[in-house]
């Protein structure tokens, strides 16, 4: 391949200095030369200064005590939050009673017929088999509890998200105001949503539902606004020329044109609601998530798997059904829906008359005991002592000793001002000074909150997990982009992994690696891999074929085409893969506090379990700051500008 002659050394330096990135780094270095000696003279120890820490434990404890003491008497709770709580409880109970009244046969028939109407016989059979599997595993009642909570949460999330999206889609001012809020909410780990609602509503179903609503509404709002703002202007002008009002244009043109985005928003809302409904078991949601949580707390892998399989089946079924709805409903019209409803009612009535509403006990398959026996065998044979390669516990121990411990020690050894400059550099290089300032302030806020060291511990786990995720994910994405056959084989695996709730990933890593920081990092890697692989594959496949043909005509080898053409042209997609990998890894590293991950995740779990809301809220606020910092450090300004377009 033709090569360019290197410029003379005396002209290279001036040309290098003209680059914006070099100018930013030089300015940052000059700023550091002024500020670092001052900071070192004032705070020589290097650890976060105690005088820059704000102790929030006392005011938060006082606020928590005030809320608890006034929850049954203050008008704000009696006539506002109390009504909301009662409405949520009554709604969830009503849906749950309807599901129980329909019986296992009625619910299975209804779900299968709904899938048939949306996507055809094949998905209908798969849906029916999934619900039957929930019963066979002895998880029918917990499954109905989860569905009842999800049904109420999804309805509220869709209504709230659609209203916000409608306002943002029709008003530029509202869109500009909501965009940073939705951006921030999108990067927050699920655990960060639990503590505020617990503070107001206490432990129980209302807090779980409202946390799920707040977590699941942003995708609906964002995609609704995107669909309305992206409507074909020529169609809107044609409709307006007919003398229609703004309301008529909305219902006859804008909403129909945005149908695909609206259904995609529904799909994303349902999937996020299921994920959050499972995580919300920590604050009393009940259902399948509670079974997993209790099993993980006692390291009962068999019981956790028995509850985890129905969660995965529900996730896959809900994803396929709502995804098929986005492609368009099947023919048949109202008559087909009426037939499906009539058959469902008939099956439910027949089951009631036969006294077969509850799942038959003899039909239950107990897998907990054999799974635990398999885990015991693995503990005895695979955890350690395997010749040459070592066991899974050895791998986890080596990863902790050689990677996690040095990274944590290195970050905690750095002076606090050095950490802030390290954060500022990449944020300013890929963004603006506002991006860098936001990232620095967010990182500094963790020190102000008094959790500087736990935040660096969490950050070390995130960085280690992201590094492994990018190496495996980008490599796999490159292979998938270069081989259609490999991409087809990989697609169903990624589909399943991408629909699984975060909580479920903890089960296999506990079975294989035990508890600790390494299993938490392993779960985060597996959870983030599908998104990184998909984005990398898509970015490489979308490279202009003309550029590749030009490189081939110059005699470039396959490796040269990849390094010099595909990877540079796919840079925006690769940066997006890094950003999404960081956000997804952080979400599961925090949940890893349930399996010994420690750091901020442990503080949140401890605060929730012990009722120490001060500790939990401070850790939750630090998680928010850490997520905001990581998002700004890895999110190019160009991509943010594209979002607002």
N, C-alpha and C positions, 0 to 999 in steps of 0.2 A: 504494500500500500504506500502511496506517495507520502513523504514526510516533509514538513516545513523546516527550513533552516533556522536555527535558533538565533535570535537577535544578539547583537554585540553586548557584552556585559555592561558597557558604560551607558547604554540606552535602556537596559532592563529595569534598573532601579527607579528612574523617573516614571517609566510606564507603570511600574508596580504601585508607586505612590498615588497615581491617579485613580486607582480603584477605590470605590466607595467603602468596601469592607476594610481595606488597609487603613483608610483615613479614620474610620470609626474606632479601630483597634488602637491607633496611635493616640487619638483623643482620650480613649478610656485609660490608656497607659499613663498619659499626662495627668489625668484626674486621680489615678491611683497614686502617682508619685507625690501628689499634694496631700491626699487624704490619709493614706496608709501611715505615714509617720505620725500624724496627729492622733489617729486611732490607736496606734501602738504605744504612744506616750501616755495616752489617757487610760487605756485598758490593755495593759501589757500581757495579761494572762492568755488572751486569745479566745477564751470561752465567752459565751454571750454574757454581757455585763448584767449584773443583778439590778443595777439602778435603772436599766432600760426595760426591766420586766414589770408588767402590770399583774398584780395578784387578783385574779377574778374569782377565786374560790369563795371568798366571803360574800361578795355581792350576789354571786350565782346561787350560793347556798341560801342566802336570805330570800332571793326571789323564788327559789324552789319551795322554801318553807311557806312563803306567803301564798303561793298558788295552792299548795296542798291544804293549808289552813282555811283558805277562802273558796275552795272548789265547790263546796256545798252551800255557800251563803251569799257570795258576791253576785250582783246582778249580771255582770259580764259572763259569768259561767252559767248562771241559772237560766238566762233568757237569750243567750247567744250560743256559746260553746255547748251548753247542755242540750239545746234543741238539735244542734248539728250531731252531737254524739247519739242522741236518741234516734234521730232519723237514720243514721248509719246502721245502728244495731237492728232496728226494725226492718230496714231494707235487706240486710244480709240474712236475717232470720227468715224473712218471707221467701227469698230466693232459695234458701236451704230447705225450707219446708216443702216448697214446690218440687224441688229435685227429689226429696225423699218420697213425696206423694206419688211421683211418677214411677218410682221404683227403678231397680237396675235395668230391667227390660225396657221400660219406657224411655229412660235417659239414653240408653245405648241405641235404641231404634231412632229416637229423635236426632241424635248426633249423626248417625249414619245417613239418615234421609236428608239432613241439612247438607252434608258433604256431597251427597248424590246430586242435589239440586244445583250446587255450586260448581262441582268439578267432575262428576261422573261416577260410574260404578266402582272403578278401581280405588279412588280415594274413599268412597263410602265404605268399602270392605275394610280398608286399612283403619278407618276411624272406628268402626265397630269393633275390630280386633283390639285396638288400643284400649277402649273402655272395658272390654272383657278382661284384658290383661290386668287392669287396675283392680278388678274384682278378684281375679285369680290370686293376686299377690296379697290379698287381705287388706287392701287399701281403699275399699269402695267409699266408706264413710269419710275418711280424710280427703279423698279426691273430691267428694261433693262439697265439703267445707271449703276447700280451696277454690272450687268453681263458683261457689256462692259469693265469696269475698271478691273474687276477680270480676264477676258479673257486675256487681255494684261499682267497683273501682273503675272498670273500663267505661261504663256508661258515664260516670261523672267525669272521667278524664277526657273522653271524646267531646262531651258538651263543653267543658271548660276550654279545652284546646281548640275546638272549632270556633268558639266565640272570640278567643284571643287571636287566632289566625285570621278570622274574618275582619277584625278591627285592623290588624297589621296589613292585611292584603288590600284594604280599601283606603288606608291612610298612610302616607309617607311618614308623617310625624310619629304615629303610633309604631310603625315598623322600626324606625330608628331608635325609639325608646325601648322597644321590646327585644331587639336583636342582641344587645350585650347581656341582657338578663337570660335569654334562652341559651346563648353561648356559654355563659357561666354554669347554668343548670345542667348543660349537657356534659360537662367535664366533672361534675361532682360525683364521687362514689356514692353508692346506694346507702351506705351506713350513715352518711352525713345527714340524710333526711329523717332518720329515726328519732334522734334526740329532741329536736324542737317539738315534734308532735307529742312525744311522751311527756314533755314538760307541761303541756297544756291539757292533754286528754288522759294521761296516765297509761298504764299498761293495759292492753286489751284490743278488741276488734276495731273500735273507732280510730285509735291511733294508727293501727296497721292500714286501714283503708285510706285514711287521709294521707299518710306517707306515700302510699302507692299512687294516689291521684296526683300528688305534686311531682312524683318521679316520672310518671307515665304521660302527663299532659303535654310537655314541651315538644315531643315529636309531632303530635297532632297539630299543635299551633304552628310549628315551623313549616310543615308540609302544606297545610291549608293556605298559609300566607304565600308560599312559593307557587302553589297552583293558581291562586287568584292573580298574583302579580305577573305570572307567565302566560296568561291567557292571550290568544291570538288577537292582536290589535285590529286587524282587518275585519274579523268577525264581530268584534265589539262595535266598530264604527258602522258596520252594516246594520246591526241591531239598533243602534242609536238613531240611524237615519230613518228608521220606521216610526220614530216618535215615542219610543218606549221610555218609561220612567227608570230611575236608578234601581228601584226595587225589582222591576221586571227584568232589567238587564242582568241583575244578580242571579235571579232564579232561572232565567231562560238561556243565559249565555255563560256567565262566569263560572257558576257552580258545575254545570254539565261539562265545560271544557276542563275543569280542574278535577274531574272524577277520578282519574288515575292517581293523582297525588293524594286525594282524600282517602282513597282505599289503602294506599301505601301507608299513610299516617295511621289509619286504623290498625293495620298489620303491626306496625312498630309499637303502637300504644299497647296492643294486646300482649306482645312479647315482653315488653318492659314491665307491664303490670304483673305478668306471671313471675318474672324474675324477682320483682320487689315483693310480691305476695309471699314468695318462699322465704326471702330474707327477713321479712317482717315477722316471721315466727319468733324471732328473738324478743319481740315486744308483745307477744300474746296473740298472734294471728291465728294460731291453730293450723289444722289441716296437715298437708304433706310436709310442709316446711318444718313444722313442729316435730314431726316424727324424725326427720333428718337431723334436726338440731339436737334433740334428746339423745339420738344414737351416737352422734359425733362427740357429745359431751362425755359419754361413757365409753368411747372408742369401740362401739359395737358396729363394725363395718357391715355385717349381714343385715341388721335392721335398717341401717342407713341406705343400703343398696335397694332393699325392698321398697322403701319410700322414694328413692331417687329414680327408679325406673319409671313409675307412673308420671313423675314430673317431666322426664324427658319425652315420654310418649305424648303427654298433653302439649308440650311445646312444639313437637314436630307436627301434630295434627292441627293445632291452631295456626301454625305458620303456613301449612299447605292450604288449608281451607281459605284463610284470608288472602293468601297470595293468589289463589285461583279466582277469588272474587274480583281481584284487580284486573284479571284478564277478561272478565265479562261473564255474566251469569249464563247458564245453559238455557236452551229454548224450552218452551212449555208454558211460560207466563204464569198467570195466577192459578190456573187449573192445576199445574204441577205442584205449586206450593200448598194449595188446598188439599190435594191428595196426600202430600207428605204429612201435613198437620193432622189429617184425619187418621192416618195409619198410626202416628205416634200416640194420639189419644186412645185409639182402640187397643194398642198394645199395653198402655199404662192401665187402662180400665180392666183388661183381662188379667194382668198381673195382680191388681188389687183384689179382684173377685177370687182369684186362685190363692190369695194369701202369700204371694211370692214377691213382696216388695223388697225385702232385705236380701242381700247376696247370700246364697246358700253356703253354710259353713263347710259342708263336705267338699265343695268345689274350690276351696282355698288351698293354694300351694305355698308351703312355708319354706322360704329359701334362706332365712337368716342363719339357721344352724349349719347347713352345708357350706354356705359362704364363709362363715366364721371358721369352720374346719379348714377350708382352703387357705384362709388367712393365717391360721396357726401353722399350717404346713409351710407356707411361704416364710413365716417368721423363723421357722426352724431350718429351712433349707436355702432360702433366697436372700434373706436379710443380710447375711454376712457369711463369710467363709467359702464363697463360690471360687473355685480355682481360677487363677489368672485375672479374671475380670472383677472379682469382688461381688458383694451383694448390694441390694438396693439401699440398705441402711449405710453401707460403706460409701456409696456414691453420695448420699445425702450428707454424710459426715465430711467427706472430702470437699464437697461444694461449699459447705458452711465454713470449713477451716481455711480453704485456699482462696475462696472468692468473697463470701459474705462477710466474714470477720475482718479481713484486710480492708475491704471497701468501707465498712462501718468505722473501723479505727482510723482510716485515712480521712474520711469526712469529718469525724469528730475531732481529729487532731488539727485540722486547718483552723486558723483564726476566723472568727465570725465575719470579719470584713473581707477576708479572702473568699469565703463562700459567696458573699453577695456579689463580688466582682466576677467570680466564675459564672454566676447566674446571669449577670448583666451582659456578658460578652456575647453568647449565642443569641440571646433575645434581641440585642441591638443589631447583630449581624444580619438576621433574617427579617427584622422588623424595623420599627422606628424607635426613637427615644422614649415615646410613650409606652411602647411594648416593654422595653427594658425597665422603665420605671415601675410599671405594674408588676413585673416579675420580681424585681428587687423588693418592693414593698410587701408583696405577698409572702416572700421567703422571710423577710425580717419580722413579719407579723407572728410567725411561729416562735421566734425568740421572745417577742413582747408577751406572748401568751404563756411563756414559761415552759415550753416543751421543745426547746431547741434540739437537745440530744435525741429524744424519741423521734422527732421529725427527720433528723439526719439518718437515724436507723432505718426508718421507713424508706427514705430516699435511696439508701444503699441497696435495699431489696428491690426497689423499682428499677434502678439502673442496671443491676445484675440481670433481672428478668428481661428487661428491654433488650439488653445486649444479646442474650441467647435467643430471644424471640426474633430479632432482626436477622441474625445469622441464619437461623433455620428457615424463617418465613420468607426472606428475600431469596435465599437459595432455592427453596421449593417453588416460589413464584416464577423465578427465571426458568426452571425446568418445565413448569406447566405452560409458560408462554411459548416455549420452543417446541413443545410436543403436544399435539391435539389429543393423542391417545392418553397420555398421562393426565392431561387436564380433565378429560372425561371421567377417568377413574377416580380422580381426586374430588370432583364436584360433589357427589353424594356425601362423602365423608365431611367435607367442609359445611355442607348444608346442615347436617345433624349437629356438628359441633357448634355452629353459629347460633343455633336455636336453643341450646341448653342453657338454663339459668346458671348464674354464677355459683350458687350454693352447691350445685351438683358436682362441680369439679373437685371439691374437697374430698369426696368419698374415695375415688381411686388412689389419690396421692396419699391419703392416710393409710389405706390398705397396703400400699407399696413402700412408703417411706416413713411411716410412723407420724409423729407430731414434731413440730419445730419450725424454724424459719425456712429451711430448704423445701419442705412440702408446700408451704404457702407460696413460695416462688415458683415451684413446679406447676401448681394449679394456675397461677397467673400466666405462665408461659403458654400452657395448653389453651387457656381461654382467649388469649390475644392472637394466637397464631392464625386462625382462619381469616380474620380481617386483614392481617398483613399479607398473607398469601394472595387473597383475592385482589386487593388493591394493587399489589406489585404485578400480578398477572395482567390485570386490565390495563395498567399503565404501559407495560411493554407491548401489549398487543395493539395499542392505539397509536404507536409510533408511525409516522408517515411512511408508507411503503416506498415512496419515491426516494427518501433519504437512504433507506436500506439498499435499494437498487443502485443508487449512485455509489455507495460504498463498495458493493459487490463488483461494480464495473471497474473500480480502481484496484481490484485484486485483494480486498480485505478478507481476512479469514473470518470464520464464524465468531471466534473469541474477540477479534478486533471490532467486528460489527457491534457486538454486545457492549464492549467497553467504551468505544469511541462514538457510537451513534445511539443505540437504544437506551442505555443508562442515562446519558446526558439529556436526551430528549424526554425521557420519562421522569425527570427530576421532580416536577410538581407532585406526581403520583407517589413517588418514593418518600417525599417529605410528608405527604398525607398519611402514608403507611406508618412512618415514625410517630406522628402525632397520635394516630388512633391506637397504635401499640402502647404508647405511654399511658393514655387515658384508661384503656382496658386493663392494663397491668396494675395500675394503681387501685382500681376498683376491687380486684381480687386479692391483692396484697393486704388491703385493709381487712377484708373478710377473713384473711388468713389468721387474724387474731384469735379466731375460734379454734384453731388447731395449733396454737403455739407460735404464731408468727411474731408476737410481741409488739413493741413500739406503740404507735398510735392506735392500731387496731385493737391491741389488748386493752388500752385505756378506755376505748369506746365500749367494748364488751364488758369490762369491769364496771364501768359506770352504769350500764344498763342492768347488769345482773345484781349489783349491790345497791341500786337506787342512789348511787353517788352521782347525781346529775351534773355537779360542778366539774368533776373529773371528766365525765363523758362529754359534756358540752365544750369544754376547752379543747379536748382531743378532736371533737368533730369540727370545730372552727379551724384548728390547725390542718386537718385533712382538706378542708375547703381551700385554704390558702396554698397548701402544697399542690393540689390539683390545678388551681389557677396558675401557679408559677410554671408547672410542667407544661401546661397547655400553651402558655405564651412563649416559652422557650422553644417549643417544637412546632409552632403554628406560624407559617410565613404570612406576612402582611398581604401578599398577593392573593392567597386563598381566602382570607377574610374579606378582601374586596370583592372576590367573586361571589361570596355568599350574599353580599348586599346588592349585587347587580340584579 
